[in-house]
Amino acid sequence: MRTNELFAKKTVFSFEVFPPKPDTPIETIYAALDELSQLYPDFISVTCGASGSGSGGNRTVEVASAIKHTYGCETAAHMPCIYLTEDDALRTLDALKKAGIENILALRGDETPGRERAHVFEHASDLVAFIKQNAPEFNVIGACYPEGHAEAQTMAADIRNLKTKVDAGASELISQLFFDNATFYRFLERCEIAGISVPIEAGIMPVTNKKQIERMVSLCGATLPVKFQRAIAKYGDNAEAMRDIGIAYAIDQIADLLANGVDGIHVYTMNNPYIAKKITEAVKNLL
């Protein structure tokens, strides 16, 4: 099923997982997928893995295929593009098609130090347009950034780039993680003003340890509200307390987002079924 069709019927609730590293048996993720699928998300997206190439050295297609055909859950495969040639992209699309995958999250992708970019798809919007031209049967999802992309000069410029991505054929958007819902609501207003009318899922990261928070903030520049900072300062060295606080904070965020009528919630599970289960149980009656 094309995931964009879901939004006409309900508030969409989905998960993200990542494939095992190349030196780890792929079977290590199957137990987590089994538990996650039993929570009945609308779909589970699969990141590209460590190589970031979108073809070859990652297991995105294999994991996405297992989610759909073994565990009976709809899926979306991440496809980063800055290291892809057109031939690479076509091979990836062919592999996804043969695996029965219908949804692609088109991304620019992160740079690997010392690796030369292909300079074919400089932006995610270039990949979106390429997919819609060469394989229009795919549903293409885009990423969006409530606090602006780290490389965008201004928020206005980032919104213009997002409009370009949607105009190229992205039928829905999934947001980068954020911790302040007011930031997301301002972002939605900017999108509406810019004429971006596709469904936008709110990306929620249940942060459950101090190092994870520090890493996420450094990578994406997300702002931490004062009340969350205080909790980290008090409980950051207590693993169980931080886990419970992270789950509780995510549940509070999601409840507020749902009360305000968001299109969907996308939970970055970090392959942790326990966390996903606690959140799902708390919000399932709100969906």
LONU-115528 format. One record per atom (N, C-alpha, C, O): x, y, z; residue in one letter. Coordinates in steps of 0.02 Angstrom, whole numbers, plus 50000, padded with zeros to 5 digits. Layout:
! residues N
XYZA/...
//
This chain:
! residues 287
500424994050000M/500005000050000M/500445006350000M/500965006550032M/500215011249963R/500555017749964R/500365021350028R/499775022350042R/500855023250067T/500715026050133T/500345032750130T/500005034550178T/500405036350075N/500055042750070N/499295041850070N/498925046550084N/499055035850052E/498335034550051E/498045033950121E/497435034750130E/498465032750170L/498215031750239L/497945038150270L/497495037950311L/498235043850251F/498075050050285F/497355052250274F/497085056050315F/497045049950221A/496355051850207A/495875048550256A/495295050550263A/496115043250290K/495665039150332K/495795040050407K/495335039050447K/496405041850427K/496565041650498K/497195045650513K/497545048050468K/497325046450578T/497965049050599T/498485043450593T/498395038150624T/498995044450555V/499485039150541V/499975038550599V/500215043550626V/500135032350617F/500605030950671F/501115026050644F/500935020450625F/501745027950643S/502255023850611S/502905023750651S/502995027750697S/503335019050634F/503985018150667F/504555018750617F/504455018150556F/505155019850644E/505765019350604E/506235014450637E/506305014250698E/506565010250595V/507085005750619V/507705006550575V/507665009450521V/508255003950598F/508865003950557F/509124996850550F/509044992850596F/509424995150492P/509674988350482P/510304987050523P/510654991750541P/510454980750536P/511084979150572P/511684981350531P/511654981950470P/512234982550565K/512864984250531K/513094978350488K/512904972650501K/513484979750436P/513684974350389P/514024968350423P/513974962750398P/514374969550479D/514724963950511D/514304960450564D/514554956250601D/513654962150567T/513194959050614T/512674954950576T/512414957350526T/512514948950598P/512014944950563P/511354948650557P/511124951750606P/511054948350499I/510424952050488I/509864949350532I/509384952950546I/509934943150553E/509414940050596E/509334943650663E/508834942850697E/509844947650682T/509814951050746T/509234956050751T/509024957850806T/508974958250694I/508434963050695I/507744959750695I/507244962950709I/507714953350680Y/507064950050669Y/506644949750733Y/506034950550729Y/506944948750790A/506564948550852A/506234955250865A/505654955650887A/506614960650852A/506334967350862A/505764968650813A/505254971550832A/505854966550750L/505324967550700L/504694963650718L/504134966050708L/504784957750745D/504214953750766D/503814957450820D/503194957750816D/504154960150869E/503804963750923E/503504970250897E/502934971950916E/503864973850856L/503614980250830L/502994979150787L/502514982950790L/503004973950745S/502434972650701S/501804971050740S/501244972450717S/501884968050800Q/501314966350841Q/500994972350875Q/500464971850906Q/501314978250867L/501014984450891L/500584987650837L/500244992650850L/500574984750778Y/500154986750721Y/500244994150701Y/499744997850697Y/500864996250689P/500955002950660P/500695003050589P/500614997750558P/500555008950563D/500325009450494D/500875007750444D/500745004950391D/501495009350462F/502065007050422F/502695007650464F/502705011050515F/503225004350441I/503885004750473I/504385006750419I/504455003250369I/504725012250429S/505235014350381S/505905011450401S/506035010050460S/506345010550352V/506995007450362V/507535012250338V/507535014150279V/507995014150382T/508535018650362T/509015014950315T/508965008950304T/509485018750288C/509925015950237C/510505011950266C/510825008250229C/510655012750329G/511225009150357G/511865013250351G/511855018950330G/512405010150371A/513025013850380A/513335016450316A/513665021650318A/513255013050260S/513615015050201S/513335021450170S/513715025250140S/512685022550178G/512395028550151G/512375028850075G/512245034150047G/512495023250042S/512545023249969S/511875022449935S/511785024749879S/511405019249970G/510755018049939G/510755011849895G/510225009749871G/511335008849883S/511365002649845S/511964998749869S/512435001649896S/511964992349859G/512544988449881G/512584987949956G/512134985149987G/513114990449986G/513304988950055G/512814990850109G/513044992950163G/512184990350100N/511714991150155N/511154986050147N/511094982750096N/510754985450199R/510254980150201R/509544982950201R/509074979550224R/509464988850177T/508814992150180T/508274988050144T/507734986850172T/508424985950084V/507924982250044V/507754975650079V/507164973750082V/508254972150105E/508144965750137E/507704966450199E/507234962550210E/507854971550240V/507454972650301V/506754974950284V/506264972650314V/506694979450236A/506034981850215A/505614976150187A/505014975850201A/505924971750149S/505564966050121S/505314961450177S/504754958950174S/505724960450228A/505514956250285A/504934959350322A/504454955850341A/504954965950331I/504414969350366I/503754968250329I/503234966950359I/503774968750263K/503164968150224K/502934960950215K/502344959450225K/503384956550197H/503184949850177H/503204944750234H/502814939950233H/503644945750283T/503674941050339T/503244943250397T/502904939250429T/503254949850411Y/502904952450469Y/502244955950453Y/501894958250498Y/502084956350388G/501424958850368G/501284966050383G/500704967950394G/501804970150383C/501714977350397C/501954981350337C/502454979450305C/501614986750322E/501834990950266E/502504994150284E/502664994950343E/502884995950233T/503554998450245T/503745003950196T/503425004850144T/504265007650213A/504555012850170A/505305012350175A/505575011950231A/505655012450119A/506385011850118A/506705018650109A/506515022450065A/507185020150152H/507565026350145H/508035025750084H/508315020350071H/508115031150048M/508545031149989M/508925037749987M/508685042649957M/509525038150018P/509945044150013P/510285044449945P/510405039249914P/510445050449923C/510625051049852C/511295054449836C/511495054249778C/511635057549884I/512215061649864I/512785057449835I/513225060249801I/512805050949849Y/513335046749821Y/513085042349764Y/513445037949741Y/512475043549740L/512185039449687L/512315042449618L/512245048449608L/512485038149570T/512435039949500T/511725038249477T/511345035149514T/511555040149416E/510895038349390E/510825030749385E/510295027949400E/511365027249365D/511335019949361D/511235016849430D/510855012049437D/511575019549480D/511475017149549D/510745017849569D/510445013249597D/510465023749555A/509775025049574A/509295020249539A/508825017749570A/509405019049475L/508975014449438L/509025007349465L/508525003849468L/509635005249484R/509724998549512R/509354997949579R/509034992849594R/509405003249620T/509055003149684T/508305002849674T/507964999049708T/508045006849628L/507325006749614L/507104999849589L/506564997549607L/507514996749548D/507354990049523D/507334984949580D/506894980649582D/507824985449626A/507844980849683A/507234981749728A/506944976949752A/507034988049739L/506454989349780L/505814986749746L/505374983949779L/505774987749681K/505184985449643K/505134977849647K/504594975149659K/505684974349637K/505684967049640K/505504964449709K/505214959049715K/505664968449761A/505504966449830A/504794968349849A/504574966949905A/504424971449804G/503744973349819G/503674979449863G/503144980549893G/504204983449867I/504184989649908I/503874995149867I/504074996349810I/503384998649895E/503025003849857E/503185010949881E/503025015749846E/503505011549939N/503615018249968N/504365019549979N/504725015350005N/504585025449959I/505275027449965I/505315034050002I/504955038749985I/505755034450052L/505905040850084L/506525043550051L/507085041150064L/506445048550009A/506995051249969A/507375056450011A/507075061350035A/508025055450018L/508435059750060L/509075061750024L/509325058149981L/509335067550042R/509995069250017R/510505064750049R/510945062050015R/510465063750115G/510925059450151G/511505063250181G/511655068850160G/511815060250231D/512385063450265D/513025062150227D/513105057050194D/513485066950232E/514125066150199E/514595061950241E/514585062250303E/515005057850207T/515525053950239T/516185057450227T/516375058350170T/516545059450280P/517185062950270P/517655059050225P/517765053150235P/517935062650176G/518415059550132G/518125056050072G/518495053650028G/517465055650069R/517145052250012R/516875057449963R/516545062249982R/517015056349900E/516815061149848E/516085060049828E/515875054449814E/515705065349828R/515005064949808R/514955063649733R/515405065349695R/514415060649713A/514315059049642A/514135065249601A/514245065449541A/513865070449634H/513665076649601H/513155075549545H/513165078849494H/512705070849558V/512145069649512V/511495072049544V/511115075849515V/511385069749605F/510805071949644F/511065076249702F/511235073549755F/511085082649692E/511355087149744E/510865088149801E/511065089649858E/510225087449786H/509705088649836H/509195082949832H/509125079649781H/508835081949888A/508325076749888A/507795078049835A/507525073349806A/507655084449821S/507155086049770S/507365083449701S/506935081749660S/508015083049688D/508255080349624D/508085072949620D/507885070449567D/508175069349675L/508015062149676L/507255061149670L/507035056649634L/506865065249704V/506135064649699V/505915065249626V/505535061149602V/506165070349592A/505985071449522A/506205065549478A/505845063549433A/506795062849493F/507065057149454F/506615051049463F/506455047649414F/506415049649525I/505985043849537I/505315044749502I/505065040049470I/505015050549508K/504355051649478K/504385051249402K/503895049449369K/504965052749373Q/505045052349300Q/505175045249278Q/504915043049226Q/505585041549316N/505815034949294N/505435029049325N/505425023649297N/505115030149381A/504735024849414A/504145027949451A/504115027749512A/503665030749413P/503115034449444P/502645030249487P/502225032949523P/502725023649484E/502295019349525E/502465019749599E/502055017949641E/503065022249616F/503255022849686F/502915028949718F/502825034149686F/502745028149781N/502545033849822N/503175036649854N/503555032949886N/503285043149845V/503905046149870V/503755050649930V/503335055149926V/504095049349984I/504045053150046I/504645057750051I/505195055950028I/504555063650080G/505115068250090G/505235069450164G/504795068150206G/505825071950180A/505975073950249A/505895081450256A/505965085150208A/505735083550317C/505685090750330C/505975092250399C/506075087750440C/506125098650411Y/506525100550469Y/506195106350506Y/506265112150486Y/505825104850560P/505455110050596P/505885115850620P/505645121550625P/506525114650634E/506975120050655E/507445122150599E/507935125650611E/507295119850538G/507715121450480G/508275116550471G/508565114050520G/508435115050408H/508995110650393H/509635113950417H/509715120050413H/510105109850442A/510715112550470A/511115116850421A/511475121350442A/511035115550356E/511415119250306E/511015124850273E/511275128450230E/510385125650292A/509975131050263A/510185137750292A/510305138350352A/510235142850249Q/510445149450272Q/509925152650316Q/510085155950366Q/509285151750298T/508735154550337T/508165149550338T/508135144950297T/507695150550384M/507105146250386M/506695147250323M/506415142450296M/506655153350299A/506265154850238A/506555151050179A/506185148450137A/507225150850175A/507545147250120A/507405139750125A/507295136350074A/507395137150186D/507265130050195D/506545128350174D/506435123050144D/506075132650190I/505375131550171I/505315131750094I/504935127750065I/505675136250062R/505655136549988R/505925130049959R/505645127449911R/506465127449988N/506745121149964N/506255115349975N/506205110849934N/505905115650030L/505405110450044L/504835110749994L/504585105549971L/504635116749976K/504105117549925K/504345114649858K/503955111449823K/504975115549842T/505265112649781T/505215105049782T/505065101849732T/505355102249841K/505335094949849K/504625092249840K/504515087249806K/504145095749869V/503445093649862V/503215094549790V/502875090149763V/503385100049759D/503195101149690D/503505095949643D/503225094449590D/504085093249663A/504405088149622A/504055081349626A/504155076949584A/503625080549678G/503235074349681G/503195070949748G/502905065549753G/503485073949801A/503415070849868A/502685071549891A/502415077049893A/502375065949908S/501655066049924S/501515066549998S/500935067550018S/502025066050039E/501955066750112E/502645068350140E/503155067450106E/502665070750202L/503295072650233L/503345069650303L/502835068850337L/503955067950323I/504095065750391I/504605070550420I/505115071950389I/504465073050480S/504905078150507S/505505075250544S/505485069550569S/506035079150546Q/506595077850590Q/506345078250662Q/505825081350676Q/506715075050708L/506505075250778L/506505082450805L/506885086650782L/506075083550853F/506045089950889F/505775088550959F/505455083450970F/505915093151004F/505705092151074F/505225097551099F/504965097051154F/505115102551058D/504675108051077D/504105108351026D/504205110350969D/503505106451047N/502935106251001N/502775113050972N/502525113450915N/502905118351009A/502765125150983A/503175126350919A/502945129750873A/503775123650918T/504195124250858T/503865120850799T/503875123450743T/503575114950810F/503245111350756F/502625114950731F/502495115150671F/502245117850777Y/501635121450756Y/501815127650715Y/501465129250667Y/502355131050733R/502585136850692R/502795134450623R/502665137750573R/503125128750621F/503345125850558F/502745124250513F/502755125650453F/502215121350542L/501615119850503L/501305126150475L/501055126150418L/501305131450513E/501035137850489E/501435140450430E/501145142850381E/502095139850434R/502525142050379R/502385137950316R/502365140550260R/502295131450326C/502145127050268C/501485129050236C/501435129250175C/500985130450276E/500325132350250E/500375138850210E/500085139450157E/500745143650237I/500835150050202I/501185148950135I/501045152350086I/501655144250134A/502045142950073A/501665138650022A/501905137449967A/501065136350040G/500675132349994G/500855124949995G/500715121349947G/501185122750049I/501345115650056I/500755112250091I/500625113450150I/500405108050054S/499775105350080S/499775097750089S/499255094850104S/500355094550078V/500375087250087V/500385085550162V/500565089850203V/500185079450181P/500205077550252P/500915077850280P/501395076250245P/500965079850343I/501615080450376I/501585076450441I/501205078150487I/501995071250445E/502045067250507E/502565070350554E/503095072450532E/502405070650618A/502865073350668A/503345067850690A/503125062550713A/503985068950683G/504485064150703G/504665064850776G/504895070050798G/504555059550814I/504675059750886I/505225054750906I/505185048850890I/505725057350940M/506275053250965M/506225052451040M/506335057251077M/506065046451065P/506065045251137P/506795044651161P/507095039251155P/507065050051186V/507765050051206V/507835047151276V/507535049651323V/508215041751282T/508215038051345T/508895037751380T/508965034251430T/509385041351354N/510015041951392N/510365048451373N/510245051351320N/510785050751418K/511105057351412K/511535057851350K/511525062951315K/511925052651334K/512365052851276K/511955053251211K/512155056751165K/511395049751209Q/510965049951150Q/510705057051139Q/510675059351082Q/510505060351193I/510255067151187I/510795071751159I/510675075651113I/511395071251188E/511945075551166E/512105074351093E/512245079051056E/512095068051071R/512235066351001R/511695069050955R/511855071950903R/511065068150973M/510525070450931M/510525078050924M/510425080650869M/510655081550979V/510665088850976V/511245091250933V/511165096050895V/511825087950938S/512395090150898S/512295088750824S/512525092550782S/511945083250808L/511845081350738L/511325085650703L/511425087850647L/510765086950737C/510215090350703C/510045097250731C/509615100750705C/510385099250785G/510285105850812G/509615106850846G/509375112450853G/509295101350868A/508635101950900A/508705105750967A/509185104851003A/508215109950981T/508195113751043T/507885109651099T/507365106551090T/508215109751156L/507945106151214L/507585111051260L/507885115751285L/506935110151272P/506565114451318P/506865114151388P/507185109251407P/506765119551426V/507075120151493V/506865114251538V/507285111651575V/506225112251535K/506005106951580K/506345100351565K/506455096251610K/506515099251502F/506875093151484F/507605093651506F/507895088751530F/507895099551499Q/508585100651522Q/508645099351597Q/509135096451620Q/508145101551634R/508165100451707R/508125093051724R/508465090751769R/507705089451687A/507655082251699A/508305078651684A/508515074151721A/508635080751630I/509275077751612I/509805079151665I/510195074851685I/509805085351689A/510295087351740A/510195083351804A/510685081551837A/509575081851822K/509435078351884K/509525070751878K/509765067551925K/509315067851820Y/509295060551814Y/509755057751761Y/509745051751747Y/510175061951731G/510585059851675G/511035053951688G/511205050251642G/511235052951751D/511685047451768D/511325041251794D/511635036351814D/510655041551794N/510245035951816N/509905032951754N/509415035751729N/510155027251731A/509925024451667A/509175023051666A/508835024851618A/508925019851718E/508205018151718E/507775024451723E/507255024851690E/507985029251763A/507605035451769A/507595039251703A/507075041951684A/508165039451669M/508195042951605M/507765039551552M/507435042851512M/507755032851554R/507325029151507R/506595031051518R/506235032451471R/506395031051581D/505695032451597D/505515039651581D/504955041051558D/505975044251594I/505855051351580I/505795052351504I/505355056051481I/506235049151466G/506215049851393G/505565047351364G/505275050451320G/505335041651389I/504695038851367I/504115043451386I/503675044951345I/504115045751448A/503585050151473A/503565056751434A/503025059251418A/504145059451418Y/504175065651381Y/503895064751311Y/503525068951285Y/504075059151279A/503825057751211A/503075056851211A/502725059251166A/502815053351262I/502085052351267I/501725059051275I/501215060251244I/502005063351317D/501715070051327D/501715073951262D/501215077251245D/502265073751225Q/502305077151160Q/501765074551113Q/501395078451083Q/501725067951107I/501255064851060I/500535066451078I/500135068051034I/500365066151142A/499685067751164A/499495074851144A/498935076051121A/499945079551154D/499815086451135D/499745087151059D/499305090751035D/500185083951022L/500155084150949L/499495081450922L/499195084350878L/499285075750950L/498655072750928L/498055077150946L/497585077650907L/498085080251004A/497545084751024A/497495090750978A/496955093750970A/498045092450946N/498055098050900N/497975095950827N/498085099950782N/497795089650816G/497595087450750G/498145086350699G/498035087450640G/498735084150721V/499275082850673V/499085077050626V/498655072950643V/499405076950569D/499255071750519D/499485064850541D/499175059850524D/500035064650578G/500305058250598G/500885058850646G/501155064250656G/501085053150674I/501645052750721I/502115047350695I/501905041750682I/502755049150689H/503265044350666H/503765043650723H/504135048350739H/503795037750754V/504215036650812V/504885033650792V/504915028350761V/505425037150809Y/506095034550797Y/506255029450853Y/506475031350907Y/506145023150840T/506155017950892T/506855015950914T/506935013250969T/507355017350874M/508045015050887M/508055007350897M/508455004750936M/507605003950862N/507554996550864N/507404993950934N/507584988250950N/507064997950974N/506924996051043N/506174994851052N/505794999551062N/505954988551049P/505244987051055P/504934989051122P/504354990851125P/505334988751175Y/505064990651242Y/504824997851241Y/504274999351264Y/505235002251215I/505055009351213I/504455010451167I/503985013951185I/504465007251108A/503915007951061A/503265005451092A/502735008351082A/503304999851129K/502704997051160K/502425001651214K/501815002751216K/502845004451256K/502615008951308K/502255015151279K/501745017251304K/502545017851225I/502245023651193I/501585021851160I/501085025451167I/501585016251123T/500975014151088T/500405012951137T/499835015151125T/500545009451191E/500025008051241E/499725014451270E/499135014851286E/500165019551278A/499935025751309A/499505030051262A/499085033851286A/499615029451197V/499275034251151V/498775030751104V/498435034251066V/498725024151106K/498315020651056K/497585022951057K/497265023051004K/497325024851114N/496625027151117N/496535034251093N/495975036651087N/497085037651079L/497055044551055L/497085044950979L/496935050150950L/497275039450948L/497375039450875L/496705038950838L/496695038850776L/
//
